[in-house]
Amino acid sequence: MSKKIINTQNAPAPIGPYNQAVLAGGMLYVSGQIPLDPTTGELVSNGIEAETRQVMENLNAILGEAGLAFSDVVKCSIFVKDMGNFAKINEVYGEYFGDDAPARETVEVARLPKDVGVEISCIALAK
């Protein structure tokens, strides 16, 4: 089985030794995205809703680079710094999936890269 690395300039460059996504075995594994604006390299930090929207847009750009969409996502992992933001994150997240939402877990963590409030990764079924 071979793998293909997926990277796009429409999402933030990795901040460590990893790629934005890897296509292998008919699945796309997308690395956790944080609310970095790919055009400026700056963190979006004007509220958890804006952070979540930027994360989802970053995921969308990576999925798009692989020729996929949110409708192809089968699993998401959400990491939050404060579970008190769960409802706000859920509201924005839900806009991207609607009734076709994938399996998911949401975990509160002590700290995330660059001290952001949310990080989301996903796995999608490749076409």
N, C-alpha and C positions, 0 to 999 in steps of 0.2 A: 504494500500500500504506500502510495506517495502522498506527500503533503504539499500544499501551495500556500505561500505567505501572502496575506492580503494587507496592504497598506494604502492609505489615501491621504493626500494633503488637505482634504476636507474635514479631517478629524485631527485632534492633537497628536503630535509625534509622541511615541512612547517616552516615558521619563525614566526608563530602566532597561535592563537587558531582556526585552520581549518585543513582540510584534503586535499590531492592532488586532489581527485575527489570523487564524490558521484554518485552511480548508483541508479536511482529511476524512476519508471514509464516508463521503456524502454528507458530512456535517460541517458547519462553520462554527468555530469556537472563537467568540469575540472577547478580548481582554476587557477587564473592568475599565469603565470610562468614568472620569471625573469631570467636573464642570470647567474645563479649560476651553477657551474660545480659540479655535484653530487659526483664525486670521490674525489675532493679536498675541496669542500665547499667554494671555492674562486669564486669571481665574474670574469666573462669574460669581459674584458674592453678594448680590443684592436680594437676598431672600432664598429660602429653600425651594420655592416654586421655580424661580429663575435658574437655580442650580440644576434642578431636576430636568427642566426643559433643555438646558444645554447638554446634559448627559444624554438625554434621549436623541437629540439632534446629532451628537457625535456617533451614537450607535447607528442611527439611520444612515449616516454617511458611509460608515464601514460596511453595513449590510448592502447598501447601494453599490459600492465598489465591487462587491462579490455578485452583483446581479440579483440580490435578494431584497426582501421587504420585511416589515414587522409581522406580516401574515405568515412568514416562514419560520418565525421564532417558536421554538418548542419549550424553552426553559430560560428563566432569568434568575439571577441572584442579585439581591439588593442589600447593600451594606449602608447603614445609617449611623450617624454619630449620636443622634437623639431620637429615640422612638416616639417622642412627643410630636415629631414632624411627620409621623406615619400617614395621617389623613391627607396632609398637603401633598406629600410625595405621591401617594396613591391617586389623587385627583389628576395630577399632570400625567403620570404614568398611564392611567386609564385612557387618556385622550389618544394615545398612540396605538392602543390595542382594541378598545371597545369590547364587543362580545367574544372576540377571537383571542382572548388572553391566553398566554402560555402557562405552563406550570411555573411555580416560583417559590422562593423563600425570601424572607426579609429578616436580617439579623442586625441587632444593635452591636456596634463595636466601640472600643475605647478611642480609637484614632484611625484616621484615613490619610492617604497621601496628601501632602500640602494642607492638612487640617481642614479638608472640605467636609460638607455635611452629608454627602451622598455619593456612592459609587455603584454602578450597575454593570454587570456582565451578562452575556446571553449566549445561547446555543441555538443555531438555526439549521433547518433541514435544507440542504442545497438542492437545486433543481438539476 
